[in-house]
Amino acid sequence: MWGEEFTFMLEEPPVREKLHVDVLSTSSRIGLFHPKETLGYVDIPVVDVVNNKRMNQKFHLIDSKNGKIQLELEWRTTS
């Protein structure tokens, strides 16, 4: 579970773009080197966030057997 927050400053709404989120895992074995494992990904059309101003949704991870991720996204303007 992550409680991360990211802010992006943009001059124009990138309505033709997608937000790509990769979910990675690392080994919990202490002292041993293990590469990061890809658990899946999701692509979210930014236009959905811009039009709705807020999105709090669960997504099924692509290339995953049954992985899910919940993301909360918000579009804010300075004016």
PDB file with SEQRES, HELIX, SHEET and CRYST1 records, atoms N, CA, C and O in Angstrom:
SEQRES   1 A   79  MET TRP GLY GLU GLU PHE THR PHE MET LEU GLU GLU PRO          
SEQRES   2 A   79  PRO VAL ARG GLU LYS LEU HIS VAL ASP VAL LEU SER THR          
SEQRES   3 A   79  SER SER ARG ILE GLY LEU PHE HIS PRO LYS GLU THR LEU          
SEQRES   4 A   79  GLY TYR VAL ASP ILE PRO VAL VAL ASP VAL VAL ASN ASN          
SEQRES   5 A   79  LYS ARG MET ASN GLN LYS PHE HIS LEU ILE ASP SER LYS          
SEQRES   6 A   79  ASN GLY LYS ILE GLN LEU GLU LEU GLU TRP ARG THR THR          
SEQRES   7 A   79  SER                                                          
HELIX    1 AA1 VAL A   46  ASN A   52  1                                   7    
SHEET    1 AA1 2 LYS A  18  SER A  25  0                                        
SHEET    2 AA1 2 GLU A  37  PRO A  45 -1                                        
SHEET    1 AA2 2 ARG A  54  HIS A  60  0                                        
SHEET    2 AA2 2 LYS A  68  GLU A  74 -1                                        
CRYST1    1.000    1.000    1.000  90.00  90.00  90.00 P 1           1          
ATOM      1  N   MET A   1       0.861  -1.169   0.000  1.00  0.00           N  
ATOM      2  CA  MET A   1       0.000   0.000   0.000  1.00  0.00           C  
ATOM      3  C   MET A   1       0.904   1.227   0.000  1.00  0.00           C  
ATOM      4  O   MET A   1       1.863   1.310   0.766  1.00  0.00           O  
ATOM      5  N   TRP A   2       0.583   2.166  -0.863  1.00  0.00           N  
ATOM      6  CA  TRP A   2       1.358   3.392  -0.963  1.00  0.00           C  
ATOM      7  C   TRP A   2       0.451   4.572  -0.664  1.00  0.00           C  
ATOM      8  O   TRP A   2      -0.746   4.531  -0.949  1.00  0.00           O  
ATOM      9  N   GLY A   3       1.004   5.592  -0.107  1.00  0.00           N  
ATOM     10  CA  GLY A   3       0.292   6.837   0.125  1.00  0.00           C  
ATOM     11  C   GLY A   3       1.040   7.976  -0.551  1.00  0.00           C  
ATOM     12  O   GLY A   3       1.240   9.038   0.038  1.00  0.00           O  
ATOM     13  N   GLU A   4       1.444   7.749  -1.771  1.00  0.00           N  
ATOM     14  CA  GLU A   4       2.247   8.728  -2.502  1.00  0.00           C  
ATOM     15  C   GLU A   4       1.370   9.782  -3.169  1.00  0.00           C  
ATOM     16  O   GLU A   4       0.243   9.503  -3.577  1.00  0.00           O  
ATOM     17  N   GLU A   5       1.899  10.982  -3.272  1.00  0.00           N  
ATOM     18  CA  GLU A   5       1.199  12.065  -3.965  1.00  0.00           C  
ATOM     19  C   GLU A   5       2.180  12.725  -4.923  1.00  0.00           C  
ATOM     20  O   GLU A   5       3.319  13.019  -4.560  1.00  0.00           O  
ATOM     21  N   PHE A   6       1.727  12.953  -6.145  1.00  0.00           N  
ATOM     22  CA  PHE A   6       2.547  13.583  -7.169  1.00  0.00           C  
ATOM     23  C   PHE A   6       1.782  14.749  -7.758  1.00  0.00           C  
ATOM     24  O   PHE A   6       0.571  14.663  -7.963  1.00  0.00           O  
ATOM     25  N   THR A   7       2.481  15.842  -8.033  1.00  0.00           N  
ATOM     26  CA  THR A   7       1.872  17.016  -8.650  1.00  0.00           C  
ATOM     27  C   THR A   7       2.632  17.330  -9.930  1.00  0.00           C  
ATOM     28  O   THR A   7       3.862  17.358  -9.948  1.00  0.00           O  
ATOM     29  N   PHE A   8       1.875  17.568 -11.003  1.00  0.00           N  
ATOM     30  CA  PHE A   8       2.466  17.930 -12.288  1.00  0.00           C  
ATOM     31  C   PHE A   8       1.921  19.282 -12.693  1.00  0.00           C  
ATOM     32  O   PHE A   8       0.708  19.489 -12.671  1.00  0.00           O  
ATOM     33  N   MET A   9       2.789  20.201 -13.060  1.00  0.00           N  
ATOM     34  CA  MET A   9       2.385  21.528 -13.525  1.00  0.00           C  
ATOM     35  C   MET A   9       2.398  21.528 -15.053  1.00  0.00           C  
ATOM     36  O   MET A   9       3.428  21.248 -15.666  1.00  0.00           O  
ATOM     37  N   LEU A  10       1.260  21.841 -15.665  1.00  0.00           N  
ATOM     38  CA  LEU A  10       1.127  21.831 -17.117  1.00  0.00           C  
ATOM     39  C   LEU A  10       0.498  23.122 -17.590  1.00  0.00           C  
ATOM     40  O   LEU A  10      -0.356  23.686 -16.906  1.00  0.00           O  
ATOM     41  N   GLU A  11       0.911  23.597 -18.752  1.00  0.00           N  
ATOM     42  CA  GLU A  11       0.329  24.819 -19.305  1.00  0.00           C  
ATOM     43  C   GLU A  11      -1.008  24.564 -19.987  1.00  0.00           C  
ATOM     44  O   GLU A  11      -1.893  25.419 -19.969  1.00  0.00           O  
ATOM     45  N   GLU A  12      -1.152  23.398 -20.583  1.00  0.00           N  
ATOM     46  CA  GLU A  12      -2.377  23.024 -21.280  1.00  0.00           C  
ATOM     47  C   GLU A  12      -2.809  21.637 -20.829  1.00  0.00           C  
ATOM     48  O   GLU A  12      -1.958  20.805 -20.515  1.00  0.00           O  
ATOM     49  N   PRO A  13      -4.115  21.363 -20.789  1.00  0.00           N  
ATOM     50  CA  PRO A  13      -4.565  20.005 -20.473  1.00  0.00           C  
ATOM     51  C   PRO A  13      -4.116  19.027 -21.555  1.00  0.00           C  
ATOM     52  O   PRO A  13      -4.411  19.245 -22.730  1.00  0.00           O  
ATOM     53  N   PRO A  14      -3.418  17.967 -21.194  1.00  0.00           N  
ATOM     54  CA  PRO A  14      -2.935  17.003 -22.186  1.00  0.00           C  
ATOM     55  C   PRO A  14      -4.022  15.975 -22.522  1.00  0.00           C  
ATOM     56  O   PRO A  14      -3.874  14.788 -22.232  1.00  0.00           O  
ATOM     57  N   VAL A  15      -5.099  16.438 -23.126  1.00  0.00           N  
ATOM     58  CA  VAL A  15      -6.283  15.604 -23.325  1.00  0.00           C  
ATOM     59  C   VAL A  15      -6.077  14.463 -24.319  1.00  0.00           C  
ATOM     60  O   VAL A  15      -6.907  13.556 -24.381  1.00  0.00           O  
ATOM     61  N   ARG A  16      -5.013  14.481 -25.084  1.00  0.00           N  
ATOM     62  CA  ARG A  16      -4.751  13.383 -26.025  1.00  0.00           C  
ATOM     63  C   ARG A  16      -3.740  12.386 -25.461  1.00  0.00           C  
ATOM     64  O   ARG A  16      -3.330  11.454 -26.153  1.00  0.00           O  
ATOM     65  N   GLU A  17      -3.347  12.579 -24.221  1.00  0.00           N  
ATOM     66  CA  GLU A  17      -2.318  11.738 -23.604  1.00  0.00           C  
ATOM     67  C   GLU A  17      -2.933  10.747 -22.621  1.00  0.00           C  
ATOM     68  O   GLU A  17      -4.091  10.868 -22.223  1.00  0.00           O  
ATOM     69  N   LYS A  18      -2.116   9.759 -22.243  1.00  0.00           N  
ATOM     70  CA  LYS A  18      -2.506   8.784 -21.233  1.00  0.00           C  
ATOM     71  C   LYS A  18      -1.498   8.820 -20.098  1.00  0.00           C  
ATOM     72  O   LYS A  18      -0.309   9.055 -20.313  1.00  0.00           O  
ATOM     73  N   LEU A  19      -1.984   8.588 -18.896  1.00  0.00           N  
ATOM     74  CA  LEU A  19      -1.119   8.431 -17.741  1.00  0.00           C  
ATOM     75  C   LEU A  19      -0.802   6.941 -17.645  1.00  0.00           C  
ATOM     76  O   LEU A  19      -1.706   6.113 -17.525  1.00  0.00           O  
ATOM     77  N   HIS A  20       0.477   6.607 -17.698  1.00  0.00           N  
ATOM     78  CA  HIS A  20       0.914   5.213 -17.658  1.00  0.00           C  
ATOM     79  C   HIS A  20       1.490   4.943 -16.268  1.00  0.00           C  
ATOM     80  O   HIS A  20       2.424   5.621 -15.841  1.00  0.00           O  
ATOM     81  N   VAL A  21       0.936   3.957 -15.564  1.00  0.00           N  
ATOM     82  CA  VAL A  21       1.398   3.603 -14.221  1.00  0.00           C  
ATOM     83  C   VAL A  21       1.878   2.157 -14.241  1.00  0.00           C  
ATOM     84  O   VAL A  21       1.096   1.241 -14.494  1.00  0.00           O  
ATOM     85  N   ASP A  22       3.166   1.955 -13.973  1.00  0.00           N  
ATOM     86  CA  ASP A  22       3.746   0.614 -13.829  1.00  0.00           C  
ATOM     87  C   ASP A  22       3.773   0.268 -12.347  1.00  0.00           C  
ATOM     88  O   ASP A  22       4.147   1.103 -11.523  1.00  0.00           O  
ATOM     89  N   VAL A  23       3.384  -0.945 -12.003  1.00  0.00           N  
ATOM     90  CA  VAL A  23       3.444  -1.427 -10.622  1.00  0.00           C  
ATOM     91  C   VAL A  23       4.558  -2.461 -10.550  1.00  0.00           C  
ATOM     92  O   VAL A  23       4.517  -3.485 -11.232  1.00  0.00           O  
ATOM     93  N   LEU A  24       5.553  -2.180  -9.715  1.00  0.00           N  
ATOM     94  CA  LEU A  24       6.727  -3.036  -9.584  1.00  0.00           C  
ATOM     95  C   LEU A  24       6.846  -3.547  -8.160  1.00  0.00           C  
ATOM     96  O   LEU A  24       6.368  -2.911  -7.220  1.00  0.00           O  
ATOM     97  N   SER A  25       7.481  -4.688  -8.005  1.00  0.00           N  
ATOM     98  CA  SER A  25       7.727  -5.265  -6.694  1.00  0.00           C  
ATOM     99  C   SER A  25       9.205  -5.594  -6.583  1.00  0.00           C  
ATOM    100  O   SER A  25       9.852  -5.931  -7.575  1.00  0.00           O  
ATOM    101  N   THR A  26       9.729  -5.496  -5.386  1.00  0.00           N  
ATOM    102  CA  THR A  26      11.094  -5.946  -5.134  1.00  0.00           C  
ATOM    103  C   THR A  26      11.040  -7.070  -4.119  1.00  0.00           C  
ATOM    104  O   THR A  26      10.066  -7.200  -3.378  1.00  0.00           O  
ATOM    105  N   SER A  27      12.067  -7.869  -4.087  1.00  0.00           N  
ATOM    106  CA  SER A  27      12.122  -9.003  -3.172  1.00  0.00           C  
ATOM    107  C   SER A  27      12.204  -8.516  -1.731  1.00  0.00           C  
ATOM    108  O   SER A  27      12.826  -7.493  -1.446  1.00  0.00           O  
ATOM    109  N   SER A  28      11.576  -9.249  -0.837  1.00  0.00           N  
ATOM    110  CA  SER A  28      11.645  -8.899   0.583  1.00  0.00           C  
ATOM    111  C   SER A  28      12.795  -9.621   1.275  1.00  0.00           C  
ATOM    112  O   SER A  28      12.973  -9.477   2.485  1.00  0.00           O  
ATOM    113  N   ARG A  29      13.574 -10.389   0.532  1.00  0.00           N  
ATOM    114  CA  ARG A  29      14.716 -11.115   1.119  1.00  0.00           C  
ATOM    115  C   ARG A  29      15.859 -10.143   1.380  1.00  0.00           C  
ATOM    116  O   ARG A  29      16.389  -9.525   0.456  1.00  0.00           O  
ATOM    117  N   ILE A  30      16.225 -10.019   2.627  1.00  0.00           N  
ATOM    118  CA  ILE A  30      17.280  -9.083   3.018  1.00  0.00           C  
ATOM    119  C   ILE A  30      18.644  -9.661   2.639  1.00  0.00           C  
ATOM    120  O   ILE A  30      18.930 -10.833   2.884  1.00  0.00           O  
ATOM    121  N   GLY A  31      19.473  -8.815   2.037  1.00  0.00           N  
ATOM    122  CA  GLY A  31      20.835  -9.215   1.716  1.00  0.00           C  
ATOM    123  C   GLY A  31      20.997  -9.901   0.378  1.00  0.00           C  
ATOM    124  O   GLY A  31      22.126 -10.149  -0.047  1.00  0.00           O  
ATOM    125  N   LEU A  32      19.912 -10.213  -0.297  1.00  0.00           N  
ATOM    126  CA  LEU A  32      20.015 -10.865  -1.594  1.00  0.00           C  
ATOM    127  C   LEU A  32      19.564  -9.908  -2.688  1.00  0.00           C  
ATOM    128  O   LEU A  32      18.591  -9.173  -2.521  1.00  0.00           O  
ATOM    129  N   PHE A  33      20.272  -9.923  -3.798  1.00  0.00           N  
ATOM    130  CA  PHE A  33      19.903  -9.052  -4.917  1.00  0.00           C  
ATOM    131  C   PHE A  33      18.872  -9.742  -5.786  1.00  0.00           C  
ATOM    132  O   PHE A  33      19.109 -10.842  -6.285  1.00  0.00           O  
ATOM    133  N   HIS A  34      17.765  -9.122  -5.963  1.00  0.00           N  
ATOM    134  CA  HIS A  34      16.732  -9.606  -6.861  1.00  0.00           C  
ATOM    135  C   HIS A  34      16.227  -8.421  -7.677  1.00  0.00           C  
ATOM    136  O   HIS A  34      15.942  -7.365  -7.113  1.00  0.00           O  
ATOM    137  N   PRO A  35      16.111  -8.577  -8.990  1.00  0.00           N  
ATOM    138  CA  PRO A  35      15.619  -7.458  -9.803  1.00  0.00           C  
ATOM    139  C   PRO A  35      14.151  -7.178  -9.512  1.00  0.00           C  
ATOM    140  O   PRO A  35      13.427  -8.026  -8.989  1.00  0.00           O  
ATOM    141  N   LYS A  36      13.737  -5.973  -9.861  1.00  0.00           N  
ATOM    142  CA  LYS A  36      12.337  -5.603  -9.697  1.00  0.00           C  
ATOM    143  C   LYS A  36      11.470  -6.455 -10.603  1.00  0.00           C  
ATOM    144  O   LYS A  36      11.837  -6.744 -11.742  1.00  0.00           O  
ATOM    145  N   GLU A  37      10.329  -6.852 -10.094  1.00  0.00           N  
ATOM    146  CA  GLU A  37       9.391  -7.672 -10.848  1.00  0.00           C  
ATOM    147  C   GLU A  37       8.202  -6.806 -11.253  1.00  0.00           C  
ATOM    148  O   GLU A  37       7.626  -6.110 -10.416  1.00  0.00           O  
ATOM    149  N   THR A  38       7.835  -6.847 -12.530  1.00  0.00           N  
ATOM    150  CA  THR A  38       6.677  -6.106 -12.992  1.00  0.00           C  
ATOM    151  C   THR A  38       5.419  -6.863 -12.621  1.00  0.00           C  
ATOM    152  O   THR A  38       5.261  -8.033 -12.971  1.00  0.00           O  
ATOM    153  N   LEU A  39       4.514  -6.184 -11.902  1.00  0.00           N  
ATOM    154  CA  LEU A  39       3.259  -6.798 -11.488  1.00  0.00           C  
ATOM    155  C   LEU A  39       2.118  -6.454 -12.439  1.00  0.00           C  
ATOM    156  O   LEU A  39       1.061  -7.084 -12.389  1.00  0.00           O  
ATOM    157  N   GLY A  40       2.318  -5.471 -13.295  1.00  0.00           N  
ATOM    158  CA  GLY A  40       1.307  -5.057 -14.253  1.00  0.00           C  
ATOM    159  C   GLY A  40       1.333  -3.552 -14.438  1.00  0.00           C  
ATOM    160  O   GLY A  40       2.140  -2.850 -13.828  1.00  0.00           O  
ATOM    161  N   TYR A  41       0.447  -3.070 -15.281  1.00  0.00           N  
ATOM    162  CA  TYR A  41       0.384  -1.630 -15.538  1.00  0.00           C  
ATOM    163  C   TYR A  41      -1.039  -1.242 -15.899  1.00  0.00           C  
ATOM    164  O   TYR A  41      -1.895  -2.093 -16.140  1.00  0.00           O  
ATOM    165  N   VAL A  42      -1.267   0.056 -15.931  1.00  0.00           N  
ATOM    166  CA  VAL A  42      -2.558   0.599 -16.343  1.00  0.00           C  
ATOM    167  C   VAL A  42      -2.297   1.894 -17.112  1.00  0.00           C  
ATOM    168  O   VAL A  42      -1.395   2.658 -16.768  1.00  0.00           O  
ATOM    169  N   ASP A  43      -3.084   2.130 -18.143  1.00  0.00           N  
ATOM    170  CA  ASP A  43      -3.048   3.376 -18.911  1.00  0.00           C  
ATOM    171  C   ASP A  43      -4.384   4.079 -18.719  1.00  0.00           C  
ATOM    172  O   ASP A  43      -5.434   3.493 -18.983  1.00  0.00           O  
ATOM    173  N   ILE A  44      -4.358   5.326 -18.264  1.00  0.00           N  
ATOM    174  CA  ILE A  44      -5.571   6.093 -17.984  1.00  0.00           C  
ATOM    175  C   ILE A  44      -5.613   7.303 -18.903  1.00  0.00           C  
ATOM    176  O   ILE A  44      -4.690   8.117 -18.881  1.00  0.00           O  
ATOM    177  N   PRO A  45      -6.670   7.445 -19.718  1.00  0.00           N  
ATOM    178  CA  PRO A  45      -6.794   8.639 -20.564  1.00  0.00           C  
ATOM    179  C   PRO A  45      -6.922   9.896 -19.703  1.00  0.00           C  
ATOM    180  O   PRO A  45      -7.827   9.987 -18.873  1.00  0.00           O  
ATOM    181  N   VAL A  46      -6.034  10.855 -19.891  1.00  0.00           N  
ATOM    182  CA  VAL A  46      -6.042  12.076 -19.094  1.00  0.00           C  
ATOM    183  C   VAL A  46      -7.324  12.872 -19.318  1.00  0.00           C  
ATOM    184  O   VAL A  46      -7.769  13.584 -18.417  1.00  0.00           O  
ATOM    185  N   VAL A  47      -7.928  12.764 -20.506  1.00  0.00           N  
ATOM    186  CA  VAL A  47      -9.150  13.504 -20.790  1.00  0.00           C  
ATOM    187  C   VAL A  47     -10.257  13.136 -19.800  1.00  0.00           C  
ATOM    188  O   VAL A  47     -11.089  13.983 -19.474  1.00  0.00           O  
ATOM    189  N   ASP A  48     -10.285  11.887 -19.312  1.00  0.00           N  
ATOM    190  CA  ASP A  48     -11.291  11.482 -18.325  1.00  0.00           C  
ATOM    191  C   ASP A  48     -11.137  12.251 -17.018  1.00  0.00           C  
ATOM    192  O   ASP A  48     -12.127  12.630 -16.393  1.00  0.00           O  
ATOM    193  N   VAL A  49      -9.902  12.477 -16.611  1.00  0.00           N  
ATOM    194  CA  VAL A  49      -9.639  13.222 -15.376  1.00  0.00           C  
ATOM    195  C   VAL A  49      -9.957  14.703 -15.577  1.00  0.00           C  
ATOM    196  O   VAL A  49     -10.555  15.331 -14.704  1.00  0.00           O  
ATOM    197  N   VAL A  50      -9.565  15.260 -16.712  1.00  0.00           N  
ATOM    198  CA  VAL A  50      -9.818  16.673 -16.995  1.00  0.00           C  
ATOM    199  C   VAL A  50     -11.320  16.941 -17.038  1.00  0.00           C  
ATOM    200  O   VAL A  50     -11.781  17.921 -16.452  1.00  0.00           O  
ATOM    201  N   ASN A  51     -12.084  16.106 -17.708  1.00  0.00           N  
ATOM    202  CA  ASN A  51     -13.533  16.321 -17.841  1.00  0.00           C  
ATOM    203  C   ASN A  51     -14.274  16.147 -16.518  1.00  0.00           C  
ATOM    204  O   ASN A  51     -15.222  16.883 -16.243  1.00  0.00           O  
ATOM    205  N   ASN A  52     -13.855  15.181 -15.693  1.00  0.00           N  
ATOM    206  CA  ASN A  52     -14.557  14.894 -14.440  1.00  0.00           C  
ATOM    207  C   ASN A  52     -13.979  15.631 -13.236  1.00  0.00           C  
ATOM    208  O   ASN A  52     -14.588  15.633 -12.166  1.00  0.00           O  
ATOM    209  N   LYS A  53     -12.818  16.255 -13.395  1.00  0.00           N  
ATOM    210  CA  LYS A  53     -12.094  16.992 -12.344  1.00  0.00           C  
ATOM    211  C   LYS A  53     -11.518  16.077 -11.258  1.00  0.00           C  
ATOM    212  O   LYS A  53     -10.533  16.440 -10.616  1.00  0.00           O  
ATOM    213  N   ARG A  54     -12.105  14.917 -11.045  1.00  0.00           N  
ATOM    214  CA  ARG A  54     -11.617  14.004 -10.008  1.00  0.00           C  
ATOM    215  C   ARG A  54     -11.972  12.574 -10.395  1.00  0.00           C  
ATOM    216  O   ARG A  54     -13.014  12.317 -10.999  1.00  0.00           O  
ATOM    217  N   MET A  55     -11.094  11.659 -10.039  1.00  0.00           N  
ATOM    218  CA  MET A  55     -11.345  10.251 -10.304  1.00  0.00           C  
ATOM    219  C   MET A  55     -10.779   9.456  -9.128  1.00  0.00           C  
ATOM    220  O   MET A  55      -9.625   9.655  -8.747  1.00  0.00           O  
ATOM    221  N   ASN A  56     -11.564   8.575  -8.563  1.00  0.00           N  
ATOM    222  CA  ASN A  56     -11.109   7.665  -7.517  1.00  0.00           C  
ATOM    223  C   ASN A  56     -11.658   6.304  -7.906  1.00  0.00           C  
ATOM    224  O   ASN A  56     -12.833   6.009  -7.690  1.00  0.00           O  
ATOM    225  N   GLN A  57     -10.791   5.478  -8.484  1.00  0.00           N  
ATOM    226  CA  GLN A  57     -11.271   4.268  -9.139  1.00  0.00           C  
ATOM    227  C   GLN A  57     -10.266   3.136  -8.998  1.00  0.00           C  
ATOM    228  O   GLN A  57      -9.060   3.364  -8.901  1.00  0.00           O  
ATOM    229  N   LYS A  58     -10.785   1.908  -8.988  1.00  0.00           N  
ATOM    230  CA  LYS A  58      -9.932   0.723  -9.032  1.00  0.00           C  
ATOM    231  C   LYS A  58      -9.767   0.302 -10.482  1.00  0.00           C  
ATOM    232  O   LYS A  58     -10.719   0.332 -11.263  1.00  0.00           O  
ATOM    233  N   PHE A  59      -8.560  -0.085 -10.831  1.00  0.00           N  
ATOM    234  CA  PHE A  59      -8.236  -0.514 -12.183  1.00  0.00           C  
ATOM    235  C   PHE A  59      -7.640  -1.916 -12.129  1.00  0.00           C  
ATOM    236  O   PHE A  59      -6.858  -2.219 -11.228  1.00  0.00           O  
ATOM    237  N   HIS A  60      -7.998  -2.763 -13.071  1.00  0.00           N  
ATOM    238  CA  HIS A  60      -7.361  -4.068 -13.236  1.00  0.00           C  
ATOM    239  C   HIS A  60      -6.033  -3.835 -13.944  1.00  0.00           C  
ATOM    240  O   HIS A  60      -5.985  -3.151 -14.967  1.00  0.00           O  
ATOM    241  N   LEU A  61      -4.972  -4.391 -13.415  1.00  0.00           N  
ATOM    242  CA  LEU A  61      -3.662  -4.234 -14.031  1.00  0.00           C  
ATOM    243  C   LEU A  61      -3.560  -5.078 -15.295  1.00  0.00           C  
ATOM    244  O   LEU A  61      -3.952  -6.245 -15.313  1.00  0.00           O  
ATOM    245  N   ILE A  62      -3.036  -4.480 -16.332  1.00  0.00           N  
ATOM    246  CA  ILE A  62      -2.802  -5.166 -17.603  1.00  0.00           C  
ATOM    247  C   ILE A  62      -1.545  -6.024 -17.441  1.00  0.00           C  
ATOM    248  O   ILE A  62      -0.593  -5.616 -16.775  1.00  0.00           O  
ATOM    249  N   ASP A  63      -1.544  -7.196 -18.042  1.00  0.00           N  
ATOM    250  CA  ASP A  63      -0.445  -8.173 -17.930  1.00  0.00           C  
ATOM    251  C   ASP A  63      -0.294  -8.690 -16.498  1.00  0.00           C  
ATOM    252  O   ASP A  63       0.817  -8.949 -16.035  1.00  0.00           O  
ATOM    253  N   SER A  64      -1.422  -8.835 -15.809  1.00  0.00           N  
ATOM    254  CA  SER A  64      -1.435  -9.364 -14.453  1.00  0.00           C  
ATOM    255  C   SER A  64      -2.566 -10.382 -14.353  1.00  0.00           C  
ATOM    256  O   SER A  64      -3.607 -10.226 -14.991  1.00  0.00           O  
ATOM    257  N   LYS A  65      -2.360 -11.419 -13.555  1.00  0.00           N  
ATOM    258  CA  LYS A  65      -3.404 -12.440 -13.417  1.00  0.00           C  
ATOM    259  C   LYS A  65      -4.649 -11.880 -12.741  1.00  0.00           C  
ATOM    260  O   LYS A  65      -5.760 -12.075 -13.232  1.00  0.00           O  
ATOM    261  N   ASN A  66      -4.477 -11.195 -11.634  1.00  0.00           N  
ATOM    262  CA  ASN A  66      -5.634 -10.629 -10.945  1.00  0.00           C  
ATOM    263  C   ASN A  66      -5.287  -9.366 -10.165  1.00  0.00           C  
ATOM    264  O   ASN A  66      -5.982  -9.019  -9.211  1.00  0.00           O  
ATOM    265  N   GLY A  67      -4.228  -8.683 -10.558  1.00  0.00           N  
ATOM    266  CA  GLY A  67      -3.799  -7.483  -9.851  1.00  0.00           C  
ATOM    267  C   GLY A  67      -4.726  -6.298 -10.078  1.00  0.00           C  
ATOM    268  O   GLY A  67      -5.283  -6.118 -11.160  1.00  0.00           O  
ATOM    269  N   LYS A  68      -4.876  -5.499  -9.038  1.00  0.00           N  
ATOM    270  CA  LYS A  68      -5.686  -4.283  -9.097  1.00  0.00           C  
ATOM    271  C   LYS A  68      -4.933  -3.163  -8.400  1.00  0.00           C  
ATOM    272  O   LYS A  68      -4.095  -3.404  -7.530  1.00  0.00           O  
ATOM    273  N   ILE A  69      -5.243  -1.940  -8.794  1.00  0.00           N  
ATOM    274  CA  ILE A  69      -4.685  -0.768  -8.134  1.00  0.00           C  
ATOM    275  C   ILE A  69      -5.791   0.273  -8.036  1.00  0.00           C  
ATOM    276  O   ILE A  69      -6.587   0.437  -8.960  1.00  0.00           O  
ATOM    277  N   GLN A  70      -5.831   0.966  -6.917  1.00  0.00           N  
ATOM    278  CA  GLN A  70      -6.789   2.055  -6.757  1.00  0.00           C  
ATOM    279  C   GLN A  70      -6.019   3.356  -6.832  1.00  0.00           C  
ATOM    280  O   GLN A  70      -5.033   3.559  -6.123  1.00  0.00           O  
ATOM    281  N   LEU A  71      -6.495   4.249  -7.719  1.00  0.00           N  
ATOM    282  CA  LEU A  71      -5.852   5.540  -7.909  1.00  0.00           C  
ATOM    283  C   LEU A  71      -6.869   6.647  -7.717  1.00  0.00           C  
ATOM    284  O   LEU A  71      -8.019   6.537  -8.142  1.00  0.00           O  
ATOM    285  N   GLU A  72      -6.428   7.719  -7.070  1.00  0.00           N  
ATOM    286  CA  GLU A  72      -7.237   8.919  -6.965  1.00  0.00           C  
ATOM    287  C   GLU A  72      -6.509  10.014  -7.721  1.00  0.00           C  
ATOM    288  O   GLU A  72      -5.365  10.339  -7.407  1.00  0.00           O  
ATOM    289  N   LEU A  73      -7.171  10.580  -8.716  1.00  0.00           N  
ATOM    290  CA  LEU A  73      -6.580  11.612  -9.562  1.00  0.00           C  
ATOM    291  C   LEU A  73      -7.466  12.852  -9.511  1.00  0.00           C  
ATOM    292  O   LEU A  73      -8.692  12.758  -9.457  1.00  0.00           O  
ATOM    293  N   GLU A  74      -6.819  14.011  -9.529  1.00  0.00           N  
ATOM    294  CA  GLU A  74      -7.574  15.270  -9.501  1.00  0.00           C  
ATOM    295  C   GLU A  74      -6.946  16.252 -10.476  1.00  0.00           C  
ATOM    296  O   GLU A  74      -5.723  16.369 -10.558  1.00  0.00           O  
ATOM    297  N   TRP A  75      -7.805  16.964 -11.220  1.00  0.00           N  
ATOM    298  CA  TRP A  75      -7.359  18.001 -12.136  1.00  0.00           C  
ATOM    299  C   TRP A  75      -7.735  19.341 -11.543  1.00  0.00           C  
ATOM    300  O   TRP A  75      -8.913  19.618 -11.319  1.00  0.00           O  
ATOM    301  N   ARG A  76      -6.723  20.189 -11.284  1.00  0.00           N  
ATOM    302  CA  ARG A  76      -6.969  21.521 -10.717  1.00  0.00           C  
ATOM    303  C   ARG A  76      -6.387  22.585 -11.628  1.00  0.00           C  
ATOM    304  O   ARG A  76      -5.352  22.389 -12.264  1.00  0.00           O  
ATOM    305  N   THR A  77      -7.067  23.704 -11.677  1.00  0.00           N  
ATOM    306  CA  THR A  77      -6.562  24.854 -12.431  1.00  0.00           C  
ATOM    307  C   THR A  77      -6.278  25.981 -11.455  1.00  0.00           C  
ATOM    308  O   THR A  77      -6.838  26.022 -10.359  1.00  0.00           O  
ATOM    309  N   THR A  78      -5.409  26.892 -11.857  1.00  0.00           N  
ATOM    310  CA  THR A  78      -5.029  28.002 -10.983  1.00  0.00           C  
ATOM    311  C   THR A  78      -6.000  29.162 -11.058  1.00  0.00           C  
ATOM    312  O   THR A  78      -5.978  30.051 -10.206  1.00  0.00           O  
ATOM    313  N   SER A  79      -6.855  29.159 -12.073  1.00  0.00           N  
ATOM    314  CA  SER A  79      -7.790  30.299 -12.202  1.00  0.00           C  
ATOM    315  C   SER A  79      -9.121  30.015 -11.547  1.00  0.00           C  
ATOM    316  O   SER A  79     -10.012  30.864 -11.565  1.00  0.00           O  
TER     317      SER A  79                                                      
END                                                                             
